[in-house]
Amino acid sequence: MYTKKQWLKLPMTLAVILAIGAFCGVMLSNRTAKHRPPGSKVDKLKLAAGFKAEHLFSPSEESIGSWVSMAFDDKGRLITSDQYGSLFRVILPEIGSTEKPKIETLKIEGDTAKIAMGFAHGLLYAFNSLYVVVNNRENPKFPKGSGLYRLQDTNNNDQYDKITLLKAMKGEGEHGPHSVQISPDKKSLYVVAGNHTDLPVMDTYRLPNNWTSDNLFPFIKDPRGHANDRMAPGGWIAHTDPDGKKWELVSAGYRNPFDIAFNEAGDMFTYDSDMEWDFGTPWYRPTRVCHATSASEFGWRTGDAKWAPSFPDNVPAIMNIGQGSPTNLIYLKDARFPEKYKNTLLAFDWSFGIMHGLHLKPSGGTYSADHEEFLSGSPLPLTDGVVGPDGALYFLTGGRRLGSDLYRVYHQDYKNIKPGSNVAAVNLTPEHKLRTELEKYHLGADPKAIAAAWSHLAHADRSVSYAARLAVEHQPVDQWKAKALAETNPQTKVYALLALARQGDPSIKESLLKALTSIDFKKLSESRQRDLLRTFEVTFFRYGTLEGALKSQVTNYISPNYPSSSPLSNRLYSKLLVFLEAPKAVERTLALLMKNEVFDDKDNETATASADLILRNPQYGLDIAGMLEKMPAKQQTFYAFVLSGAKTGWTPQLRDNYFKWYDKAFSYQGGRSYIGFIEKARQIALKNVPQDKLAYYNKLSGAEKLTTNGNDLARMYSPKGPGRSWKVEQAVAVVKDSLAGSDFERGKMIFSAVLCSRCHMVQGEGSDIGPDLTQLATRFSTEDIMDAIIEPDKAISDQYASTIYTLKDGESVLGRQMNEDANFYYIAQNPFDQKTIRKVAKKTVASTKISSVSIMLPGLINGLNPSELRDLVAYLKSGGSKNSPIYKESAATKGGK
């Protein structure tokens, strides 16, 4: 690693070289690397202060799979599962021991299947049984389908001999059934599943099962087809008894929660995933840790129909983490950790290899949290974790058949920390007590419910207000309909009418809307006004279009307040008024679009910045880098989508301005589905133009920029494939002996198609972020080139290494150091946006070290077939010259034929 003085002496043109965006640049430096990252698997871990780690075992190196779930049994043995294979039982050595774990493959006596039990995403030992959440589509290797299974040892010989299917589940894969956990009182079970798992029929529903989309935003499913057949309620959490006889839906509206955890108060938490393909859209919601209260709804809907966290009919997160792939969630009350880790959740992110620590703090009826990066590594695909009987943290990496490892983490003073000392005292807030009292009425009709809940419908604490409204919704509508319509308190009336909109029938449409327009709008706070607007939206969605005098009455009530000073409110106004075909709704909304109003997204602010993640995982980091370089204007996108459904209120000039926006929108870069979503909205809008103007607006709005399927921008070349996961030996064999017949023009196009040109120049064409590759062939052999492309982590040069800056508060920053002075490090985190520099104060830095992962993106050639690979290598070795002998050889070969 360069010293500080050496960094300052580096030429600026060299210092700005960042090669994450393409493989070609790093190959120049990797062959002469002086620095090698530490070889130990523990060395790559960044740990919180005072903690130590041990690498215990590598299942993948022993050819026993990639482990994704784990649990301790009653004898202190670890039970684990391969994602696509067997269960294993592990006897662990003591902390500090050099002995290896003892591994036993679990076979269930009497079962003749090739794999007796496995394919488990969730494991739990409880009630003298091993509970297994199988995630699998029946196949000859493992004929058991998805569901909750119970394994028992009926003859006390320490081997399971009985398998009972407690609940079959329809769904499998990475959004299938996931985890099972014991209840806080140790008397029952909770099961969690992702949104590709059909909700089984429940005996009771804490969350009423009349869910719909409830969103007037033009409904567009994911253009690439993801989850297009998955509707509400999305991912879910259910409660059942030890025998799996009675089932109760507790919480839903998730995308893909993987695990759940409970604190001392009995509150349940889960870590829900984002839809990374939606990044850059106004409906994108980051990964988030949620307090899964009784009857909670978290608003996942497929495509662009996801609910805003601010909607009163769903529950917000306690912390938005950011981009990632959530897996495990642990509460640390059983850990022999310092007192700081009381009231702490650990949330595992598979994609970026981070354990996020959330230090919970009571906040009204729920919680807020302080964030800590407890542990991280790259690569570190975290799958599952559990606190062991010794108070240490055990965790697994793997999944998707990646290399899998078992680690142990413990505090250096664990011997002086008494078992059980991390259990926190339960001190409930008045709001918490009130919320849980109201939740008792979520089980059905109760004559005391309405009186108990009504006065709390407009409670200042959102969790209490939500619990009160759900208590009312569980009661027969005839018992409270008249009370809701006659309510005189404007704030209480908003939520009473929201309940009525959700639970009523079409006969109440007119009286409901008249009651809504009777509320004195100006007497409500801005947030209450938004809740009222949301109630209008739910009403419109559930009860359909308005006509005549009623339509005029509602329009005249809403329209004078639009536009408001709040971008968040304006999003609701625009939906409602375009739906109502209100006068000047199109003109006002387009004016806001052209104004480029700021996108108010306070409810989705994250604990981690996207730029901090770029260099933690080159595979996903490249996408993030590109998106941050050309981020879409999300408020504009929202208005454009709303206007796509407007059939009236247009003038030729308004339409011209509107369709020109699409042409510009195609220049931005969002998630993988961004372009397709924009195109779908454009197509909806084109259906509303005069037929004789269709060709004009089609061209004006950028149709020529798209591929035929509309999901991507047209490029000069797209790899034809079929691709493969290229190995060095295979690639060398294809290109080493002869490049005869190579096509210069195609090689040049492939150079751009696989993103080399984003960072590098050949013959003056491309970008100067990375080294010029024109003289590549004069310095490196074909073997060197292929080795560097396919296995970039074998050697990492100081010149291209990224640095991990561990901060004193436990967080870390990963980036390429561009400069430093007496007080700051100057860090570039985005190779496509070198003008954005993050200043890191030296006084906040505890330590630095070179990252053990090359910043070069792996797999860029995996879309190429052998012929395409030869064309690319020929272009690189020719230095971009059509007059190279390589092509003369090709021409001679063709002539000889």
Secondary structure, 3 states (H helix, E strand, C coil): CCCHHHHHHCCHHHHCCCCCCCCCCHHHHHCCCCCCCCCCCCCCCEECCCEEEEEEECCHHHCCCCEEEEEECCCCCEEEEECCCEEEEEECCCCCCCCCCEEEECCCCCCCCCCCCECEEEEEEECCEEEEEECCCCCCCCCCCCEEEEEECCCCCCCCCEEEEEEECCCCCCCCEEEEEECCCCCCEEEEECCCCCCCCCCEECCCCCCCCCCCCCCCCCCCCCCCCCCCCCEEEEEECCCCCCEEEEEEEECCCCCEEECCCCCEEEEECCCHHHCCCCCCCCEEEEECCCCEECCCCCCCCCCCCCCCCCCCCCEEEECCCEEEEEEHHHCCCCHHHCCEEEEEECCCCEEEEEEEEEECCEEEEEEEEEEECCCCCEEEEEECCCCCEEEEECCCCCCCEEEEEEECCHHHCCCCCCCCCCCCCHHHHHHHHHHHHHHCCCCCHHHHHHCCCCCCCHHHHHHHHHHHHCCCHHHCHHHHHHCCCHHHHHHHHHHHHHHCCHHHHHHHHHHHHCCCHHHCCHHHHHHHHHHHHHHHHHHCCCCHHHHHHHHHHHHHHCCCCCHHHHHHHHHHHHHCCCCCHHHHHHHHHHHCCCCCCHHHCECCCHHHHHHHCHHHHHHHHHHHHCCCCHHHHHHHHHHHCCCCCCCHHHHHHHHHHHHHHCCCCCCCCHHHHHHHHHHHHHCCCCHHHHHHHHHHCCHHHECCCCCCECCCCCCCCCCCCCCHHHHHHHHCCCCCCCCHHHHHHHHHHCCHHHCCEECCEECCCCCCCCCHHHCCCHHHHHHHHHCHHHCCCHHHCCEEEEECCCCEEEEEEEEECCCEEEEECCCCCCCCEEEEEHHHEEEEEECCCCCCCCCCCCCCCHHHHHHHHHHHHCCCCCCCHHHHHHHHHHHHC
